Amino acid sequence: MKSMKRWSLGVLTLIQGSFLWADEAGKIAPLAPMTLPISEAPVAAAVLFAGKESVASLSRDAAIELALAANPAINQAREALENKTGVMWQVRSSLLPKVSAFAQRTSRDHSTIDRGARDVASPADRSPIATQGYSYGIEIRQLLFDGFSSFNRYRQYDYQKDASYWQLISAGYSTISQLQQAYDNVLLREGQLATYTETVKAFQQLADVVEKRERAGERTPLDSLRVQTELKRVEADRARVSSDLAAGAETLRKILQLACGEGALDPLSLEGPLEKRSFDMPIAEALARAAKIHPEIFAAEINRDSAQAGLRSAQGTYLPTVEAFARYSVNSSYAAFNQDLEGWTLGLSGNWLIFDSLGREGSVRAQHANLMTAEIQLSDQRYQLTSRVRQLYAQMEAYGQALEARSQAVVVGERAVNESRKRYELGETDIEMVIDAERAFQGTLLEFQQGTFEYNATIYQLEYVVGLQPVTPLQITPEKAPSV
């Protein structure tokens, strides 16, 4: 009984704040932190990894820093941004001057010279007509006009780079949301494991009581068999939760890309216990944030602008292209091999494609379809995010109400356990009543822990959807945020 009372002390402390969960208008209000009854329970690492050296606790903030540095999804998004930056630079170069150096050495066959044989000789003879020659120099070219096709193509890829920036931020926020849920999942499994461990202790104590009464002739062996059966069932459930805890810890490792040691199971100690979070943003504000400032919305808006620039670039190919060039060259004279001709050549060159077998028409049509697709995706993204906000708010309210009811059930369940034990010791009830009370109390605690996890998971998802995260974009990438 003393063990049961110590076990229940944390539960009573946890429940005291649960009745303050709503404000006078019935809206969700900030909650006082509630601690699950696992403070006296062994840490999961000590249970799962018995015999192994303990490791330092991994705080939530430290886990977030690890994820930002090592998570593959974030790093892939970083490389995608780098790729778009490189492509943008490549496309931008078509708008800027190009400088090239050239050199050549030529040799002409006698048959290509319309002079008599006596006028043609080797360069060594310094003949008036040379069969060999050379030239070298530099050339500068600058695009002047191409229907703004290159300019709009540059804008298209510049927009794509900006969209990649916001996709990177979204990937970071999404990973942090998943990390928070994975972190809480490990704490949940630790709490459940502690609950099963305490239940095993309770049934062991009950088995001792039954055995004493059986020796005294007050009870039959059937009671002892019944308690032993229930004890083994709880031990089996505890083994299942141990497996769930190991799986949850491995999921967290994958998010953080933690290196594993030689053993199949290495220690992983987190800072707990699991506590209920609060989220008090009005739904109207959450809907507005989701529809306007979520990184995915920024990315979708920029993708639409990119598609518009791509369409204008395709339309610009119907117009002529004009380039200016300046060339400084040194050439050997065909009339006198030992004479160099050098100087500047300035000019303009133009080209106007009249017909290309409907190639440009196909490009314009494809780019127009891309623009329509981007418009649809932007509209759908806004709808999906606002719909998700409404769904998550409904879940949060339902989970909060369920959690309040479960917290009350824990109090009642504990009283039922204590009362049934007293009556059994006095011979006023049978063992089934005690077992039923123990099982009900255990189930209520497990449901309360699961409910806390589900409530928190809903809040983590809400924080992602409305753009509230414990990190800033600068912690994800040093790139300057593009204007939107």
C-alpha positions, 0 to 999 in steps of 0.5 A: 500500500505504501508503494501504491501511495508513493506511485499515486502522489505524482498522479494527484499532483498532475491532476490538480492543475487539469481543471484549469484547462479552459477559461471562462469563455470556454476557449482553450487557455494556457495550462499549468504543466502537468507531470506524468507519474514517472518521476520515481520510475527508472529512466528508460535507458536504465531499463532497456539498456541494463548493464550499459554505461549511462549517457548524458541527457539529451535536452530538447534544445540540444536535439533541435540543434542536432536536427538542424545540423544533421537531418537529411531532409534539411540538408537536402533542402540546403543543397537544393537551394545551392543548386538553384543559386548556381543555376540562377548565376548561370542564367544571369551570365547571358545578360552580362558581357562575355570576353573571349580570347582567340588565336589561330594559325592557317595554311592555304593550299596553292589552289585556293590562291588566284595568282600565278605560281611565281607569285606564291612561295613559302613564307621564308621567301617573303613573297607578296602572297603568303600561304600561311598566316596567323591571328590572335586577339580578344572579343567582347560581346554584349546582348542588347535585345532579345525581346526580354527573353533572357531577362525574364528567364533570369527572373524565372530562375531567381524566383525559383531560388527564392522558392527554394529558400522558403522550402528549406525553411519549411523543411526545417520547421517540419523536421522540428515538428516531427522531432518534437513528436518523436521526443515526446513519443520516447517520453510517453513510452518511458511513462507507460513502461513506468506504469507497467512496472508499478503495476507489476509491483502492485500485483506482486504485493497483492500476490504476497497478501493472497499467499498469506491469507491462503496459508491462514486458510482464509482463501483458496489457491484459486485466488493465487492462480488468478493473481499470478495470471494477471501478473504475467499478463502485465509483465507481457504488456511491459515487454511490449512497451519496452519494444515500443520504447526501443522503436521510438528511440530509434525513430528519434535517432534517425531524425537526429542522425545519431551514430550508434555504437556496436551494440544493438541498443545504445543508451538514449536518455532524454529530459523528461517527464512528458508535460502537457503543452499550451497553445492559446492563439485564437483560431482567427489569427491562426487561420490568417497566419496559415494563409499568409505567412507559412513558408509553403505559401511564400514558396507557392506565391514565388513559384507562381511569379516564376511561372509568369516570368517563364511565360514572358521569356517564351513569348520574347523569343518571337522578337529579334536578337541584337548583339554588340561586339568589339574585337581587337585582333592582330592578323598576318597580311596575306599580301606580305607575310612579315607585316602585322595588321592590328586594330579594333573592329566594332559592330552589331549583329542581329538575328530574327527567327521567322519560322521554327516549326511551331517550336516557340508556340509549343514553349509558350503553351507549356509555360502557360500551363505551368502558370495555371498549375502554379495558380492552382497549387497556390490556391490549394495550398492555402485551402489545405493549410487553413483546413488543417488549422480548423481540423487541428483546433477541433482535435485539440479541443476534443483531446483537451476535454478527453484529457480532463475527463481522464485526469478525473478518472485517474483520481477515481480509479486510485480511490477504487484501488485503495477501497477494493484492497481494504475490503479484500483484506477485511474479507468483504469482497473477492479477488476479482474486484481487486483485479478489476480495480487494478486493471481499470486504474492501470488502463486509465493511467495509460490512456491519460499518458497517451492523451497527453502525447496526442494533445501535444502532437496536435500542438506541434502540428499547429505550430508548424502550420501557423509558423510558430517554431522555437527556431528562426530562419537564420538558424536554418540557413545564413541566407538572407530571406527574400522579399515576399 
